[in-house]
Amino acid sequence: MADTKDSNGNILKDGDQVTLTKDLKVKGTSVTLKRGTMVRNIRLTDDPAEIECNADKVKGLVLRTEFLKKA
């Protein structure tokens, strides 16, 4: 299985903290997650380009790793 890496090439693990590198609109809601938002306790998925997490206002998010950097 391929390693899950953030936008800078750092390897991510379950439970890591990441920071958003871009403002992201959440589909199906009016929420926009701002650049610099800290997301704690991530979970890896079968796809090395995606992680699962819970943000402040939204639960059960799937984020692309190209928009994240390890905190």
mmCIF file of the N, C-alpha and C atoms, coordinates in Angstrom:
data_MODEL
# 
_entry.id   MODEL 
# 
loop_
_atom_site.group_PDB 
_atom_site.id 
_atom_site.type_symbol 
_atom_site.label_atom_id 
_atom_site.label_alt_id 
_atom_site.label_comp_id 
_atom_site.label_asym_id 
_atom_site.label_entity_id 
_atom_site.label_seq_id 
_atom_site.pdbx_PDB_ins_code 
_atom_site.Cartn_x 
_atom_site.Cartn_y 
_atom_site.Cartn_z 
_atom_site.occupancy 
_atom_site.B_iso_or_equiv 
_atom_site.pdbx_formal_charge 
_atom_site.auth_seq_id 
_atom_site.auth_comp_id 
_atom_site.auth_asym_id 
_atom_site.auth_atom_id 
_atom_site.pdbx_PDB_model_num 
ATOM 1   N N  . MET A 1 1  ? 0.845   -1.191 0.000  1.00 0.00 ? 1  MET A N  1 
ATOM 2   C CA . MET A 1 1  ? 0.000   0.000  0.000  1.00 0.00 ? 1  MET A CA 1 
ATOM 3   C C  . MET A 1 1  ? 0.887   1.250  0.000  1.00 0.00 ? 1  MET A C  1 
ATOM 4   N N  . ALA A 1 2  ? 0.494   2.240  -0.755 1.00 0.00 ? 2  ALA A N  1 
ATOM 5   C CA . ALA A 1 2  ? 1.274   3.476  -0.859 1.00 0.00 ? 2  ALA A CA 1 
ATOM 6   C C  . ALA A 1 2  ? 1.125   4.312  0.408  1.00 0.00 ? 2  ALA A C  1 
ATOM 7   N N  . ASP A 1 3  ? 2.185   5.044  0.740  1.00 0.00 ? 3  ASP A N  1 
ATOM 8   C CA . ASP A 1 3  ? 2.133   5.939  1.893  1.00 0.00 ? 3  ASP A CA 1 
ATOM 9   C C  . ASP A 1 3  ? 1.233   7.122  1.586  1.00 0.00 ? 3  ASP A C  1 
ATOM 10  N N  . THR A 1 4  ? 0.523   7.590  2.616  1.00 0.00 ? 4  THR A N  1 
ATOM 11  C CA . THR A 1 4  ? -0.287  8.795  2.488  1.00 0.00 ? 4  THR A CA 1 
ATOM 12  C C  . THR A 1 4  ? 0.594   9.978  2.834  1.00 0.00 ? 4  THR A C  1 
ATOM 13  N N  . LYS A 1 5  ? 0.737   10.929 1.891  1.00 0.00 ? 5  LYS A N  1 
ATOM 14  C CA . LYS A 1 5  ? 1.638   12.065 2.087  1.00 0.00 ? 5  LYS A CA 1 
ATOM 15  C C  . LYS A 1 5  ? 0.879   13.375 1.957  1.00 0.00 ? 5  LYS A C  1 
ATOM 16  N N  . ASP A 1 6  ? 1.329   14.388 2.712  1.00 0.00 ? 6  ASP A N  1 
ATOM 17  C CA . ASP A 1 6  ? 0.723   15.715 2.602  1.00 0.00 ? 6  ASP A CA 1 
ATOM 18  C C  . ASP A 1 6  ? 1.307   16.462 1.398  1.00 0.00 ? 6  ASP A C  1 
ATOM 19  N N  . SER A 1 7  ? 0.940   17.725 1.239  1.00 0.00 ? 7  SER A N  1 
ATOM 20  C CA . SER A 1 7  ? 1.379   18.505 0.079  1.00 0.00 ? 7  SER A CA 1 
ATOM 21  C C  . SER A 1 7  ? 2.891   18.729 0.048  1.00 0.00 ? 7  SER A C  1 
ATOM 22  N N  . ASN A 1 8  ? 3.566   18.602 1.187  1.00 0.00 ? 8  ASN A N  1 
ATOM 23  C CA . ASN A 1 8  ? 5.015   18.786 1.252  1.00 0.00 ? 8  ASN A CA 1 
ATOM 24  C C  . ASN A 1 8  ? 5.786   17.475 1.187  1.00 0.00 ? 8  ASN A C  1 
ATOM 25  N N  . GLY A 1 9  ? 5.072   16.348 1.105  1.00 0.00 ? 9  GLY A N  1 
ATOM 26  C CA . GLY A 1 9  ? 5.729   15.050 1.020  1.00 0.00 ? 9  GLY A CA 1 
ATOM 27  C C  . GLY A 1 9  ? 5.955   14.362 2.347  1.00 0.00 ? 9  GLY A C  1 
ATOM 28  N N  . ASN A 1 10 ? 5.448   14.944 3.450  1.00 0.00 ? 10 ASN A N  1 
ATOM 29  C CA . ASN A 1 10 ? 5.576   14.303 4.764  1.00 0.00 ? 10 ASN A CA 1 
ATOM 30  C C  . ASN A 1 10 ? 4.568   13.165 4.874  1.00 0.00 ? 10 ASN A C  1 
ATOM 31  N N  . ILE A 1 11 ? 4.982   12.058 5.458  1.00 0.00 ? 11 ILE A N  1 
ATOM 32  C CA . ILE A 1 11 ? 4.098   10.895 5.605  1.00 0.00 ? 11 ILE A CA 1 
ATOM 33  C C  . ILE A 1 11 ? 3.119   11.135 6.748  1.00 0.00 ? 11 ILE A C  1 
ATOM 34  N N  . LEU A 1 12 ? 1.827   10.885 6.480  1.00 0.00 ? 12 LEU A N  1 
ATOM 35  C CA . LEU A 1 12 ? 0.771   11.057 7.483  1.00 0.00 ? 12 LEU A CA 1 
ATOM 36  C C  . LEU A 1 12 ? 0.410   9.712  8.092  1.00 0.00 ? 12 LEU A C  1 
ATOM 37  N N  . LYS A 1 13 ? 0.036   9.740  9.385  1.00 0.00 ? 13 LYS A N  1 
ATOM 38  C CA . LYS A 1 13 ? -0.386  8.542  10.112 1.00 0.00 ? 13 LYS A CA 1 
ATOM 39  C C  . LYS A 1 13 ? -1.732  8.826  10.784 1.00 0.00 ? 13 LYS A C  1 
ATOM 40  N N  . ASP A 1 14 ? -2.443  7.774  11.181 1.00 0.00 ? 14 ASP A N  1 
ATOM 41  C CA . ASP A 1 14 ? -3.686  7.938  11.937 1.00 0.00 ? 14 ASP A CA 1 
ATOM 42  C C  . ASP A 1 14 ? -3.421  8.753  13.194 1.00 0.00 ? 14 ASP A C  1 
ATOM 43  N N  . GLY A 1 15 ? -4.301  9.711  13.482 1.00 0.00 ? 15 GLY A N  1 
ATOM 44  C CA . GLY A 1 15 ? -4.176  10.508 14.692 1.00 0.00 ? 15 GLY A CA 1 
ATOM 45  C C  . GLY A 1 15 ? -3.353  11.773 14.543 1.00 0.00 ? 15 GLY A C  1 
ATOM 46  N N  . ASP A 1 16 ? -2.747  11.999 13.375 1.00 0.00 ? 16 ASP A N  1 
ATOM 47  C CA . ASP A 1 16 ? -1.948  13.217 13.159 1.00 0.00 ? 16 ASP A CA 1 
ATOM 48  C C  . ASP A 1 16 ? -2.826  14.461 13.130 1.00 0.00 ? 16 ASP A C  1 
ATOM 49  N N  . GLN A 1 17 ? -2.170  15.614 13.275 1.00 0.00 ? 17 GLN A N  1 
ATOM 50  C CA . GLN A 1 17 ? -2.828  16.905 13.103 1.00 0.00 ? 17 GLN A CA 1 
ATOM 51  C C  . GLN A 1 17 ? -2.346  17.498 11.790 1.00 0.00 ? 17 GLN A C  1 
ATOM 52  N N  . VAL A 1 18 ? -3.293  18.081 11.035 1.00 0.00 ? 18 VAL A N  1 
ATOM 53  C CA . VAL A 1 18 ? -2.931  18.716 9.773  1.00 0.00 ? 18 VAL A CA 1 
ATOM 54  C C  . VAL A 1 18 ? -3.533  20.116 9.714  1.00 0.00 ? 18 VAL A C  1 
ATOM 55  N N  . THR A 1 19 ? -2.975  20.945 8.834  1.00 0.00 ? 19 THR A N  1 
ATOM 56  C CA . THR A 1 19 ? -3.444  22.306 8.615  1.00 0.00 ? 19 THR A CA 1 
ATOM 57  C C  . THR A 1 19 ? -3.836  22.449 7.156  1.00 0.00 ? 19 THR A C  1 
ATOM 58  N N  . LEU A 1 20 ? -4.926  23.151 6.876  1.00 0.00 ? 20 LEU A N  1 
ATOM 59  C CA . LEU A 1 20 ? -5.355  23.374 5.497  1.00 0.00 ? 20 LEU A CA 1 
ATOM 60  C C  . LEU A 1 20 ? -4.452  24.410 4.836  1.00 0.00 ? 20 LEU A C  1 
ATOM 61  N N  . THR A 1 21 ? -4.112  24.186 3.574  1.00 0.00 ? 21 THR A N  1 
ATOM 62  C CA . THR A 1 21 ? -3.266  25.123 2.843  1.00 0.00 ? 21 THR A CA 1 
ATOM 63  C C  . THR A 1 21 ? -4.084  25.966 1.868  1.00 0.00 ? 21 THR A C  1 
ATOM 64  N N  . LYS A 1 22 ? -5.402  25.775 1.848  1.00 0.00 ? 22 LYS A N  1 
ATOM 65  C CA . LYS A 1 22 ? -6.268  26.473 0.899  1.00 0.00 ? 22 LYS A CA 1 
ATOM 66  C C  . LYS A 1 22 ? -7.666  26.557 1.508  1.00 0.00 ? 22 LYS A C  1 
ATOM 67  N N  . ASP A 1 23 ? -8.412  27.643 1.226  1.00 0.00 ? 23 ASP A N  1 
ATOM 68  C CA . ASP A 1 23 ? -9.818  27.713 1.635  1.00 0.00 ? 23 ASP A CA 1 
ATOM 69  C C  . ASP A 1 23 ? -10.591 26.647 0.867  1.00 0.00 ? 23 ASP A C  1 
ATOM 70  N N  . LEU A 1 24 ? -11.391 25.853 1.584  1.00 0.00 ? 24 LEU A N  1 
ATOM 71  C CA . LEU A 1 24 ? -12.156 24.787 0.950  1.00 0.00 ? 24 LEU A CA 1 
ATOM 72  C C  . LEU A 1 24 ? -13.634 24.934 1.266  1.00 0.00 ? 24 LEU A C  1 
ATOM 73  N N  . LYS A 1 25 ? -14.477 24.924 0.232  1.00 0.00 ? 25 LYS A N  1 
ATOM 74  C CA . LYS A 1 25 ? -15.928 24.920 0.427  1.00 0.00 ? 25 LYS A CA 1 
ATOM 75  C C  . LYS A 1 25 ? -16.360 23.484 0.647  1.00 0.00 ? 25 LYS A C  1 
ATOM 76  N N  . VAL A 1 26 ? -17.230 23.265 1.629  1.00 0.00 ? 26 VAL A N  1 
ATOM 77  C CA . VAL A 1 26 ? -17.700 21.920 1.935  1.00 0.00 ? 26 VAL A CA 1 
ATOM 78  C C  . VAL A 1 26 ? -18.989 21.687 1.156  1.00 0.00 ? 26 VAL A C  1 
ATOM 79  N N  . LYS A 1 27 ? -18.983 20.676 0.286  1.00 0.00 ? 27 LYS A N  1 
ATOM 80  C CA . LYS A 1 27 ? -20.159 20.388 -0.537 1.00 0.00 ? 27 LYS A CA 1 
ATOM 81  C C  . LYS A 1 27 ? -21.348 20.045 0.352  1.00 0.00 ? 27 LYS A C  1 
ATOM 82  N N  . GLY A 1 28 ? -22.535 20.539 -0.020 1.00 0.00 ? 28 GLY A N  1 
ATOM 83  C CA . GLY A 1 28 ? -23.751 20.220 0.705  1.00 0.00 ? 28 GLY A CA 1 
ATOM 84  C C  . GLY A 1 28 ? -24.002 21.108 1.907  1.00 0.00 ? 28 GLY A C  1 
ATOM 85  N N  . THR A 1 29 ? -23.078 22.039 2.199  1.00 0.00 ? 29 THR A N  1 
ATOM 86  C CA . THR A 1 29 ? -23.269 22.967 3.312  1.00 0.00 ? 29 THR A CA 1 
ATOM 87  C C  . THR A 1 29 ? -22.864 24.365 2.856  1.00 0.00 ? 29 THR A C  1 
ATOM 88  N N  . SER A 1 30 ? -23.108 25.338 3.726  1.00 0.00 ? 30 SER A N  1 
ATOM 89  C CA . SER A 1 30 ? -22.681 26.711 3.422  1.00 0.00 ? 30 SER A CA 1 
ATOM 90  C C  . SER A 1 30 ? -21.357 27.026 4.104  1.00 0.00 ? 30 SER A C  1 
ATOM 91  N N  . VAL A 1 31 ? -20.700 26.002 4.644  1.00 0.00 ? 31 VAL A N  1 
ATOM 92  C CA . VAL A 1 31 ? -19.466 26.187 5.409  1.00 0.00 ? 31 VAL A CA 1 
ATOM 93  C C  . VAL A 1 31 ? -18.255 26.258 4.476  1.00 0.00 ? 31 VAL A C  1 
ATOM 94  N N  . THR A 1 32 ? -17.365 27.194 4.739  1.00 0.00 ? 32 THR A N  1 
ATOM 95  C CA . THR A 1 32 ? -16.059 27.253 4.071  1.00 0.00 ? 32 THR A CA 1 
ATOM 96  C C  . THR A 1 32 ? -14.992 27.096 5.138  1.00 0.00 ? 32 THR A C  1 
ATOM 97  N N  . LEU A 1 33 ? -14.142 26.092 4.983  1.00 0.00 ? 33 LEU A N  1 
ATOM 98  C CA . LEU A 1 33 ? -13.025 25.898 5.903  1.00 0.00 ? 33 LEU A CA 1 
ATOM 99  C C  . LEU A 1 33 ? -11.887 26.796 5.442  1.00 0.00 ? 33 LEU A C  1 
ATOM 100 N N  . LYS A 1 34 ? -11.429 27.666 6.317  1.00 0.00 ? 34 LYS A N  1 
ATOM 101 C CA . LYS A 1 34 ? -10.420 28.658 5.959  1.00 0.00 ? 34 LYS A CA 1 
ATOM 102 C C  . LYS A 1 34 ? -9.018  28.066 5.961  1.00 0.00 ? 34 LYS A C  1 
ATOM 103 N N  . ARG A 1 35 ? -8.145  28.671 5.159  1.00 0.00 ? 35 ARG A N  1 
ATOM 104 C CA . ARG A 1 35 ? -6.738  28.294 5.131  1.00 0.00 ? 35 ARG A CA 1 
ATOM 105 C C  . ARG A 1 35 ? -6.148  28.475 6.528  1.00 0.00 ? 35 ARG A C  1 
ATOM 106 N N  . GLY A 1 36 ? -5.348  27.512 6.970  1.00 0.00 ? 36 GLY A N  1 
ATOM 107 C CA . GLY A 1 36 ? -4.753  27.588 8.294  1.00 0.00 ? 36 GLY A CA 1 
ATOM 108 C C  . GLY A 1 36 ? -5.557  26.887 9.370  1.00 0.00 ? 36 GLY A C  1 
ATOM 109 N N  . THR A 1 37 ? -6.752  26.386 9.027  1.00 0.00 ? 37 THR A N  1 
ATOM 110 C CA . THR A 1 37 ? -7.577  25.667 9.997  1.00 0.00 ? 37 THR A CA 1 
ATOM 111 C C  . THR A 1 37 ? -6.880  24.371 10.398 1.00 0.00 ? 37 THR A C  1 
ATOM 112 N N  . MET A 1 38 ? -6.795  24.129 11.703 1.00 0.00 ? 38 MET A N  1 
ATOM 113 C CA . MET A 1 38 ? -6.165  22.917 12.234 1.00 0.00 ? 38 MET A CA 1 
ATOM 114 C C  . MET A 1 38 ? -7.221  21.811 12.311 1.00 0.00 ? 38 MET A C  1 
ATOM 115 N N  . VAL A 1 39 ? -6.885  20.653 11.780 1.00 0.00 ? 39 VAL A N  1 
ATOM 116 C CA . VAL A 1 39 ? -7.751  19.475 11.866 1.00 0.00 ? 39 VAL A CA 1 
ATOM 117 C C  . VAL A 1 39 ? -6.992  18.426 12.652 1.00 0.00 ? 39 VAL A C  1 
ATOM 118 N N  . ARG A 1 40 ? -7.591  17.951 13.736 1.00 0.00 ? 40 ARG A N  1 
ATOM 119 C CA . ARG A 1 40 ? -6.927  16.994 14.622 1.00 0.00 ? 40 ARG A CA 1 
ATOM 120 C C  . ARG A 1 40 ? -7.437  15.575 14.386 1.00 0.00 ? 40 ARG A C  1 
ATOM 121 N N  . ASN A 1 41 ? -6.641  14.619 14.769 1.00 0.00 ? 41 ASN A N  1 
ATOM 122 C CA . ASN A 1 41 ? -7.054  13.220 14.836 1.00 0.00 ? 41 ASN A CA 1 
ATOM 123 C C  . ASN A 1 41 ? -7.584  12.701 13.498 1.00 0.00 ? 41 ASN A C  1 
ATOM 124 N N  . ILE A 1 42 ? -6.758  12.759 12.458 1.00 0.00 ? 42 ILE A N  1 
ATOM 125 C CA . ILE A 1 42 ? -7.179  12.286 11.144 1.00 0.00 ? 42 ILE A CA 1 
ATOM 126 C C  . ILE A 1 42 ? -7.184  10.759 11.096 1.00 0.00 ? 42 ILE A C  1 
ATOM 127 N N  . ARG A 1 43 ? -7.926  10.225 10.134 1.00 0.00 ? 43 ARG A N  1 
ATOM 128 C CA . ARG A 1 43 ? -7.950  8.784  9.891  1.00 0.00 ? 43 ARG A CA 1 
ATOM 129 C C  . ARG A 1 43 ? -7.607  8.552  8.419  1.00 0.00 ? 43 ARG A C  1 
ATOM 130 N N  . LEU A 1 44 ? -6.718  7.607  8.169  1.00 0.00 ? 44 LEU A N  1 
ATOM 131 C CA . LEU A 1 44 ? -6.333  7.284  6.797  1.00 0.00 ? 44 LEU A CA 1 
ATOM 132 C C  . LEU A 1 44 ? -7.413  6.437  6.141  1.00 0.00 ? 44 LEU A C  1 
ATOM 133 N N  . THR A 1 45 ? -7.519  6.532  4.818  1.00 0.00 ? 45 THR A N  1 
ATOM 134 C CA . THR A 1 45 ? -8.483  5.737  4.060  1.00 0.00 ? 45 THR A CA 1 
ATOM 135 C C  . THR A 1 45 ? -7.721  4.780  3.151  1.00 0.00 ? 45 THR A C  1 
ATOM 136 N N  . ASP A 1 46 ? -8.448  3.961  2.387  1.00 0.00 ? 46 ASP A N  1 
ATOM 137 C CA . ASP A 1 46 ? -7.821  3.050  1.430  1.00 0.00 ? 46 ASP A CA 1 
ATOM 138 C C  . ASP A 1 46 ? -7.149  3.815  0.290  1.00 0.00 ? 46 ASP A C  1 
ATOM 139 N N  . ASP A 1 47 ? -7.632  5.040  0.034  1.00 0.00 ? 47 ASP A N  1 
ATOM 140 C CA . ASP A 1 47 ? -7.073  5.884  -1.026 1.00 0.00 ? 47 ASP A CA 1 
ATOM 141 C C  . ASP A 1 47 ? -5.973  6.761  -0.427 1.00 0.00 ? 47 ASP A C  1 
ATOM 142 N N  . PRO A 1 48 ? -4.716  6.634  -0.880 1.00 0.00 ? 48 PRO A N  1 
ATOM 143 C CA . PRO A 1 48 ? -3.632  7.442  -0.295 1.00 0.00 ? 48 PRO A CA 1 
ATOM 144 C C  . PRO A 1 48 ? -3.756  8.935  -0.580 1.00 0.00 ? 48 PRO A C  1 
ATOM 145 N N  . ALA A 1 49 ? -4.695  9.350  -1.431 1.00 0.00 ? 49 ALA A N  1 
ATOM 146 C CA . ALA A 1 49 ? -4.872  10.773 -1.742 1.00 0.00 ? 49 ALA A CA 1 
ATOM 147 C C  . ALA A 1 49 ? -5.955  11.411 -0.871 1.00 0.00 ? 49 ALA A C  1 
ATOM 148 N N  . GLU A 1 50 ? -6.571  10.636 0.043  1.00 0.00 ? 50 GLU A N  1 
ATOM 149 C CA . GLU A 1 50 ? -7.666  11.167 0.866  1.00 0.00 ? 50 GLU A CA 1 
ATOM 150 C C  . GLU A 1 50 ? -7.500  10.746 2.328  1.00 0.00 ? 50 GLU A C  1 
ATOM 151 N N  . ILE A 1 51 ? -8.016  11.620 3.233  1.00 0.00 ? 51 ILE A N  1 
ATOM 152 C CA . ILE A 1 51 ? -8.098  11.284 4.657  1.00 0.00 ? 51 ILE A CA 1 
ATOM 153 C C  . ILE A 1 51 ? -9.514  11.587 5.139  1.00 0.00 ? 51 ILE A C  1 
ATOM 154 N N  . GLU A 1 52 ? -9.903  10.976 6.250  1.00 0.00 ? 52 GLU A N  1 
ATOM 155 C CA . GLU A 1 52 ? -11.170 11.289 6.902  1.00 0.00 ? 52 GLU A CA 1 
ATOM 156 C C  . GLU A 1 52 ? -10.872 12.082 8.158  1.00 0.00 ? 52 GLU A C  1 
ATOM 157 N N  . CYS A 1 53 ? -11.776 13.013 8.512  1.00 0.00 ? 53 CYS A N  1 
ATOM 158 C CA . CYS A 1 53 ? -11.568 13.811 9.713  1.00 0.00 ? 53 CYS A CA 1 
ATOM 159 C C  . CYS A 1 53 ? -12.871 14.482 10.125 1.00 0.00 ? 53 CYS A C  1 
ATOM 160 N N  . ASN A 1 54 ? -12.848 15.091 11.293 1.00 0.00 ? 54 ASN A N  1 
ATOM 161 C CA . ASN A 1 54 ? -13.929 15.934 11.776 1.00 0.00 ? 54 ASN A CA 1 
ATOM 162 C C  . ASN A 1 54 ? -13.370 17.332 11.984 1.00 0.00 ? 54 ASN A C  1 
ATOM 163 N N  . ALA A 1 55 ? -13.970 18.324 11.322 1.00 0.00 ? 55 ALA A N  1 
ATOM 164 C CA . ALA A 1 55 ? -13.563 19.711 11.519 1.00 0.00 ? 55 ALA A CA 1 
ATOM 165 C C  . ALA A 1 55 ? -14.495 20.334 12.554 1.00 0.00 ? 55 ALA A C  1 
ATOM 166 N N  . ASP A 1 56 ? -14.241 21.591 12.903 1.00 0.00 ? 56 ASP A N  1 
ATOM 167 C CA . ASP A 1 56 ? -15.021 22.261 13.944 1.00 0.00 ? 56 ASP A CA 1 
ATOM 168 C C  . ASP A 1 56 ? -16.528 22.178 13.697 1.00 0.00 ? 56 ASP A C  1 
ATOM 169 N N  . LYS A 1 57 ? -16.944 22.538 12.487 1.00 0.00 ? 57 LYS A N  1 
ATOM 170 C CA . LYS A 1 57 ? -18.375 22.648 12.206 1.00 0.00 ? 57 LYS A CA 1 
ATOM 171 C C  . LYS A 1 57 ? -18.929 21.463 11.440 1.00 0.00 ? 57 LYS A C  1 
ATOM 172 N N  . VAL A 1 58 ? -18.081 20.633 10.865 1.00 0.00 ? 58 VAL A N  1 
ATOM 173 C CA . VAL A 1 58 ? -18.526 19.562 9.982  1.00 0.00 ? 58 VAL A CA 1 
ATOM 174 C C  . VAL A 1 58 ? -17.935 18.229 10.437 1.00 0.00 ? 58 VAL A C  1 
ATOM 175 N N  . LYS A 1 59 ? -18.789 17.226 10.571 1.00 0.00 ? 59 LYS A N  1 
ATOM 176 C CA . LYS A 1 59 ? -18.344 15.891 10.973 1.00 0.00 ? 59 LYS A CA 1 
ATOM 177 C C  . LYS A 1 59 ? -18.292 14.981 9.754  1.00 0.00 ? 59 LYS A C  1 
ATOM 178 N N  . GLY A 1 60 ? -17.368 14.044 9.749  1.00 0.00 ? 60 GLY A N  1 
ATOM 179 C CA . GLY A 1 60 ? -17.292 13.051 8.686  1.00 0.00 ? 60 GLY A CA 1 
ATOM 180 C C  . GLY A 1 60 ? -16.796 13.587 7.357  1.00 0.00 ? 60 GLY A C  1 
ATOM 181 N N  . LEU A 1 61 ? -15.823 14.494 7.396  1.00 0.00 ? 61 LEU A N  1 
ATOM 182 C CA . LEU A 1 61 ? -15.264 15.055 6.168  1.00 0.00 ? 61 LEU A CA 1 
ATOM 183 C C  . LEU A 1 61 ? -14.259 14.105 5.537  1.00 0.00 ? 61 LEU A C  1 
ATOM 184 N N  . VAL A 1 62 ? -14.179 14.144 4.217  1.00 0.00 ? 62 VAL A N  1 
ATOM 185 C CA . VAL A 1 62 ? -13.093 13.484 3.496  1.00 0.00 ? 62 VAL A CA 1 
ATOM 186 C C  . VAL A 1 62 ? -12.337 14.588 2.778  1.00 0.00 ? 62 VAL A C  1 
ATOM 187 N N  . LEU A 1 63 ? -11.053 14.728 3.096  1.00 0.00 ? 63 LEU A N  1 
ATOM 188 C CA . LEU A 1 63 ? -10.229 15.792 2.508  1.00 0.00 ? 63 LEU A CA 1 
ATOM 189 C C  . LEU A 1 63 ? -9.138  15.203 1.627  1.00 0.00 ? 63 LEU A C  1 
ATOM 190 N N  . ARG A 1 64 ? -8.810  15.910 0.553  1.00 0.00 ? 64 ARG A N  1 
ATOM 191 C CA . ARG A 1 64 ? -7.708  15.528 -0.327 1.00 0.00 ? 64 ARG A CA 1 
ATOM 192 C C  . ARG A 1 64 ? -6.395  15.953 0.336  1.00 0.00 ? 64 ARG A C  1 
ATOM 193 N N  . THR A 1 65 ? -5.393  15.086 0.291  1.00 0.00 ? 65 THR A N  1 
ATOM 194 C CA . THR A 1 65 ? -4.120  15.381 0.945  1.00 0.00 ? 65 THR A CA 1 
ATOM 195 C C  . THR A 1 65 ? -3.340  16.488 0.243  1.00 0.00 ? 65 THR A C  1 
ATOM 196 N N  . GLU A 1 66 ? -3.668  16.813 -0.995 1.00 0.00 ? 66 GLU A N  1 
ATOM 197 C CA . GLU A 1 66 ? -2.960  17.872 -1.709 1.00 0.00 ? 66 GLU A CA 1 
ATOM 198 C C  . GLU A 1 66 ? -3.240  19.250 -1.110 1.00 0.00 ? 66 GLU A C  1 
ATOM 199 N N  . PHE A 1 67 ? -4.273  19.379 -0.252 1.00 0.00 ? 67 PHE A N  1 
ATOM 200 C CA . PHE A 1 67 ? -4.625  20.646 0.387  1.00 0.00 ? 67 PHE A CA 1 
ATOM 201 C C  . PHE A 1 67 ? -4.240  20.686 1.860  1.00 0.00 ? 67 PHE A C  1 
ATOM 202 N N  . LEU A 1 68 ? -3.400  19.748 2.303  1.00 0.00 ? 68 LEU A N  1 
ATOM 203 C CA . LEU A 1 68 ? -3.053  19.634 3.712  1.00 0.00 ? 68 LEU A CA 1 
ATOM 204 C C  . LEU A 1 68 ? -1.545  19.686 3.909  1.00 0.00 ? 68 LEU A C  1 
ATOM 205 N N  . LYS A 1 69 ? -1.131  20.164 5.086  1.00 0.00 ? 69 LYS A N  1 
ATOM 206 C CA . LYS A 1 69 ? 0.255   19.995 5.497  1.00 0.00 ? 69 LYS A CA 1 
ATOM 207 C C  . LYS A 1 69 ? 0.263   19.538 6.951  1.00 0.00 ? 69 LYS A C  1 
ATOM 208 N N  . LYS A 1 70 ? 1.227   18.714 7.281  1.00 0.00 ? 70 LYS A N  1 
ATOM 209 C CA . LYS A 1 70 ? 1.322   18.165 8.629  1.00 0.00 ? 70 LYS A CA 1 
ATOM 210 C C  . LYS A 1 70 ? 1.648   19.296 9.605  1.00 0.00 ? 70 LYS A C  1 
ATOM 211 N N  . ALA A 1 71 ? 0.942   19.306 10.737 1.00 0.00 ? 71 ALA A N  1 
ATOM 212 C CA . ALA A 1 71 ? 1.140   20.382 11.730 1.00 0.00 ? 71 ALA A CA 1 
ATOM 213 C C  . ALA A 1 71 ? 2.283   20.033 12.662 1.00 0.00 ? 71 ALA A C  1 
# 
